[in-house]
Amino acid sequence: MEIQELKDKIENKIVAFSTITKDNKPHSIAVEVNKIIDDCILITNNQMKTTIKNIKNNPYVSLVFWKDDGGWRVDGKAEYYNSGKWLEFVKSLKENENFNPKGAILIKVENITELG
Protein backbone atom coordinates (compact mmCIF):
# COMPACT_ATOMS: atom_id res chain seq x y z
CA MET A 1 0.00 0.00 0.00
CA GLU A 2 1.22 3.51 -0.82
CA ILE A 3 0.76 6.52 1.48
CA GLN A 4 -1.23 8.31 -1.24
CA GLU A 5 -3.92 5.61 -0.82
CA LEU A 6 -4.36 6.74 2.82
CA LYS A 7 -4.32 10.49 2.07
CA ASP A 8 -8.05 11.03 2.74
CA LYS A 9 -7.87 8.98 5.95
CA ILE A 10 -4.81 10.64 7.51
CA GLU A 11 -4.43 14.18 6.15
CA ASN A 12 -5.70 16.84 8.59
CA LYS A 13 -6.50 14.14 11.15
CA ILE A 14 -5.22 13.52 14.67
CA VAL A 15 -2.94 10.48 14.94
CA ALA A 16 -0.70 8.86 17.56
CA PHE A 17 2.95 9.72 16.84
CA SER A 18 5.68 7.63 18.50
CA THR A 19 9.40 8.18 18.86
CA ILE A 20 12.11 6.44 20.91
CA THR A 21 13.99 8.15 23.77
CA LYS A 22 17.76 7.91 24.34
CA ASP A 23 16.94 5.24 26.95
CA ASN A 24 15.08 3.18 24.30
CA LYS A 25 11.70 3.96 25.85
CA PRO A 26 8.65 4.77 23.73
CA HIS A 27 7.33 8.33 23.67
CA SER A 28 3.90 8.95 22.10
CA ILE A 29 1.94 12.12 21.48
CA ALA A 30 -1.14 13.11 19.47
CA VAL A 31 -0.43 15.22 16.38
CA GLU A 32 -2.31 16.49 13.36
CA VAL A 33 -0.98 15.34 10.01
CA ASN A 34 -0.83 18.43 7.83
CA LYS A 35 -0.03 17.12 4.37
CA ILE A 36 0.97 14.11 2.34
CA ILE A 37 3.70 15.10 -0.11
CA ASP A 38 4.80 12.35 -2.51
CA ASP A 39 5.83 9.48 -0.19
CA CYS A 40 6.22 11.71 2.87
CA ILE A 41 4.07 12.94 5.75
CA LEU A 42 4.46 16.54 6.94
CA ILE A 43 3.72 17.53 10.54
CA THR A 44 4.05 20.96 12.18
CA ASN A 45 5.97 21.42 15.41
CA ASN A 46 4.18 24.02 17.50
CA GLN A 47 5.06 22.85 21.02
CA MET A 48 7.15 19.66 20.80
CA LYS A 49 10.26 19.32 22.90
CA THR A 50 10.89 15.67 23.80
CA THR A 51 9.69 14.45 20.39
CA ILE A 52 12.19 16.68 18.57
CA LYS A 53 15.06 15.53 20.83
CA ASN A 54 14.07 11.94 20.14
CA ILE A 55 14.00 12.44 16.35
CA LYS A 56 17.47 13.99 16.45
CA ASN A 57 18.73 10.98 18.43
CA ASN A 58 16.84 8.27 16.50
CA PRO A 59 14.92 9.29 13.36
CA TYR A 60 12.71 6.19 13.12
CA VAL A 61 9.08 6.92 14.00
CA SER A 62 5.58 5.42 13.79
CA LEU A 63 2.12 6.87 13.39
CA VAL A 64 -1.03 4.91 14.25
CA PHE A 65 -4.60 5.84 13.41
CA TRP A 66 -8.07 4.32 13.10
CA LYS A 67 -11.00 5.21 10.89
CA ASP A 68 -14.39 3.54 10.41
CA ASP A 69 -13.01 1.13 7.83
CA GLY A 70 -9.87 0.04 9.71
CA GLY A 71 -6.59 1.03 11.26
CA TRP A 72 -3.05 1.53 10.04
CA ARG A 73 0.49 1.92 11.32
CA VAL A 74 2.87 4.00 9.22
CA ASP A 75 6.60 3.63 9.89
CA GLY A 76 9.28 5.91 8.55
CA LYS A 77 12.34 8.04 9.00
CA ALA A 78 11.83 11.62 10.19
CA GLU A 79 13.84 14.75 9.51
CA TYR A 80 13.34 17.92 11.51
CA TYR A 81 13.53 21.37 9.89
CA ASN A 82 13.63 24.55 11.99
CA SER A 83 14.37 26.74 8.97
CA GLY A 84 14.03 26.69 5.21
CA LYS A 85 11.27 25.71 2.82
CA TRP A 86 9.49 23.15 5.05
CA LEU A 87 9.20 25.57 7.96
CA GLU A 88 7.94 28.27 5.61
CA PHE A 89 5.46 25.79 4.13
CA VAL A 90 3.90 24.87 7.49
CA LYS A 91 3.79 28.54 8.49
CA SER A 92 1.72 29.22 5.34
CA LEU A 93 -0.92 26.57 6.13
CA LYS A 94 -4.36 27.85 7.08
CA GLU A 95 -4.56 25.41 10.01
CA ASN A 96 -1.44 27.03 11.52
CA GLU A 97 -2.58 30.65 11.24
CA ASN A 98 -3.20 30.97 15.01
CA PHE A 99 0.11 29.34 15.93
CA ASN A 100 3.76 30.22 15.60
CA PRO A 101 5.29 27.04 14.12
CA LYS A 102 8.77 26.31 15.41
CA GLY A 103 9.56 23.67 12.81
CA ALA A 104 8.41 20.97 10.44
CA ILE A 105 8.81 17.21 10.60
CA LEU A 106 9.03 15.42 7.27
CA ILE A 107 8.60 11.66 7.53
CA LYS A 108 9.73 9.49 4.62
CA VAL A 109 7.30 6.56 4.70
CA GLU A 110 9.03 3.19 4.66
CA ASN A 111 6.24 0.78 5.63
CA ILE A 112 2.44 0.76 6.00
CA THR A 113 0.72 -2.00 7.98
CA GLU A 114 -3.03 -2.50 8.07
CA LEU A 115 -4.17 -3.22 11.62
CA GLY A 116 -7.05 -5.27 12.86
Secondary structure, 3 states (H helix, E strand, C coil): CCHHHHHHHHCCCEEEEEEECCCCCEEEEEEEEEEEECCEEEEEECCCCHHHHHHHHCCEEEEEEEECCEEEEEEEEEEEECCCHHHHHHHHCHHHCCCCCCEEEEEEEEEEEEEC
